[in-house]
Each structure stands twice: as structure tokens, then as C-alpha cells.
Amino acid sequence: MEKIDKLDRQILEIISQNARIPFRDVADQCGVSRAAIHQRVQRMVENNVITGSGYHVNPKILGYAASAYIGVKLEKGSMYKNVIPEFEKIPEVTECHFTRFRKFPVLWLQKP
């Protein structure tokens, strides 16, 4: 992987704040051409520096009044493959993350 330089970091800072910002605006802020921004972003995507982009959703507008992380301790780490389909059946579970040890999933719950 190529080294990330100061300009790359500046680009990442800008697009991390607004993934939909036009490259023209990023180029203006960085003092370089649109082509340079496009090439650098493409290179960072290819090198897995940038792994995606998306939108942030306001859970309150969707009717969720409370949100919380909940830790779950499994009897055996090998059970994680079986519990994921069960968590998917619970509508309040909107995310499931595993720590370094698969025995301890962390759930993101949102309750209307």
C-alpha cells in the first residue's frame, strides 16, 4: 500500500464530514485539481483506505426513543454463527458487532 500523505489526509477529513461533497469543492478546499482529487480518492478506495460511504439516519425521526449497546455473553464462542439469525428476528436489534472474542457479541438496540 502506498503511503498516505498530508493531502490524502486532508481529503479524508473533508469527505468524512460529507461523503456527498462534489470533488470540485474538495479540490477548491485543497488547492488542487478535480482530477487530482478523483485519482487520489480512487487510489484510496483501491487500497482499502476508504471502505465505503453512506448516510447517517436520525433514529428519533424514525420513531426510536431509546438506543443502547448491550453486551451478550455466549456459553461458547462457536455459538456466534447460531445466534446471529436469532438476533435478526428481533426488530429492535439493528446492529450486531463482535469483539475480538466471538464469545461476546455487542448488540445495538433501538426501542420505539
N, C-alpha and C positions, 0 to 999 in steps of 0.2 A: 504494500500500500504506500502511496506517495504521502509525503509529509503535508500536514495541514498548516498553512501559513496564516499570517495576520489577515490577509484579505479573505481567505476562506472562513476564518472565524468571524469576521465582520459580516459576511454574507449569512452565515448560520445564525448569528444573533438577530439579524433583520428578518429572515424568513421564519425563524422560530416564533417571533411575535405575531406574524401574519403570513400564513402559508399561501394566501391568495394574492399577495402583493405582486404587481407586474414586475418583470425583470427590468423594465425601463426605470422604474422607481428605485429598485435596488441598485442599479448601475449609477443613477444620479447620486444616491447617498454615498456610494463607494468611490465615485470619481473615475469609473471605468466604463467601457462599452457594454451594451446589452449582450453582445456576442461573448464577451469575457465572462459575464455572469452565467449565461446559459452553459458555456463549456465547463465552468467550474462546478456548477450545480450537477450537471450530468456526470462529471467525474466522481463527485462525492456520492451520487446515487450508485454508480457502478462499483465503487469501493465500499459500499455499505456504511458510509459515514452518515448518509441520510437514508433512513429505512422506511420512510412513509411520511404522509402528511394527512391532515384531516381537520375535522371541526370539533369544537368543544360545545357540548349541549348543556344547557342550564336545566338541571333536574327539577328545580322548583316549578318551572314553566310547564314541565311535563306532568306535574301533579305529585312529585315526590316531596314529602315534607321532612323526611329524615333520611340520612345516609350514614353508613358506618362500615368500618372494616371489622371483620370477625375472623378470629383465628380458629382453626379446627385441628384437633389432634387425631390422627388416624392410628388405629392399632398397629398397622404395618404400613411401611412406605409403599409396598407393592399394591396397596388398595387404591392408589390415586386413579388408576385407569377405570375403576369401577364407580368411584364417587362422582366423577365429572358428569356422567349422564344423569345422575340423581340431582346434582346441583342445578343442571339445566332445566329440570322440571319445576324449579321454584322460581316464580316470576320476579320475586324481589332480588334474587341474585343476578346482578348484571355483569359481574366480572369474577373470575377466579384466577388467583396467582399462586404460584408455588415458590416457597423459599428455597434455599439451597438444598434442603432436605425435603423430599416429596412427601414425607410423613406429616407435614404441617402446611396444608393449603390455607390461604388467606382469601376470604370472600369479601366482595364489595356488595353490600345490601342497600337497597333503596326502598323505602316504605311510603306508600301514598298516605 
